[in-house]
């Protein structure tokens, strides 16, 4: 059951493969997050790269959160969803002059990621306001591709270059009204967040015009049954206390911002896919190698193939049946196209629907058309009712613009 609807019925109605989101879980997660930080003023800026579906954004807006956008198109979509420009922080990487001009014109908060962009911004928009992304060289225990705040990662301006930020800002009369950092993603160690926070607060005291400090996202969500979640309650209390102390010393109350993406949508999402091919291959050893072959693939959910990420998988047609061990594989032309390896799943038959859990974050948003597979439809479920929030792609969608 997802939000009061049987997964099997959803697939019957909307076909397979299908992304499904549970609206109540998204709302619950945002509200929980808003409660963890006791310091005020505090605001949550949802990192829409996790899941930018317009219907998701409208729920986020309804829950009084803002938006962290990474591209001009994300900014455009956030504006379309009804967010005010000041509720959107634009944290791009290697942005172009056109993107900078667009963001300035749109009036969103611009978070500058490099000294060279700071200089260009200053020349073009002297005497204006901006935010600067600091790289605090703070490590995080997560997959190496998911670490963002160390010297060897491309993001931000090093905390050792604060002097140069100040010089450039002074030269152009710029007011640094925000300082930003983002540690990485899917991090479970609260101390690592606090360590980063200390470096950022130390840098922040160098800027007298601040309105806010933004500590980014990265809050870990458990993907494996029984795995412990990040203790957001105690992290929130520790962070609030530190921020309160910082503001006392700074002489003014600043706004504290955070940018959770995964935390908001991950567990709300499911990728449903029908098994159309089962292979039970007899090996010379006498063992049997089992493959559950789906009508979806790594192009629709890249995380397992890309990071070796674990997504729990259940058989929606036979939830509690006797388990067998199988590799859950996709229909793309890649040996690395798997959604789960060596999984114990209730014994399946062709035609059964598998539910791949925790697929709400970085699922559809990272999907592609590799092998010219059309992307799945997306459905939002609430109180026993489902509604289509994005149509399944068609062949025409895939070839539009080709000559
Ligand atoms: N703020 C900034 C500046 C970010 O770059 C990100 C994520 C977030 C906030 C939100 O982080 P979250 O709370 O969702 O961890 N594709 C990867 C995740 C990449 C995240 C990139 N930045 C994955 O599937 O795990």
Boltz pocket constraint, residues with backbone or C-beta under 6 A from the ligand:
constraints:
  - pocket:
      binder: B
      contacts: [[A, 47], [A, 49], [A, 50], [A, 68], [A, 91], [A, 146], [A, 182], [A, 184], [A, 185], [A, 186], [A, 216], [A, 217], [A, 218], [A, 219], [A, 259], [A, 260], [A, 261], [A, 262], [A, 263], [A, 303], [A, 361], [A, 362], [A, 366]]
      max_distance: 6.0
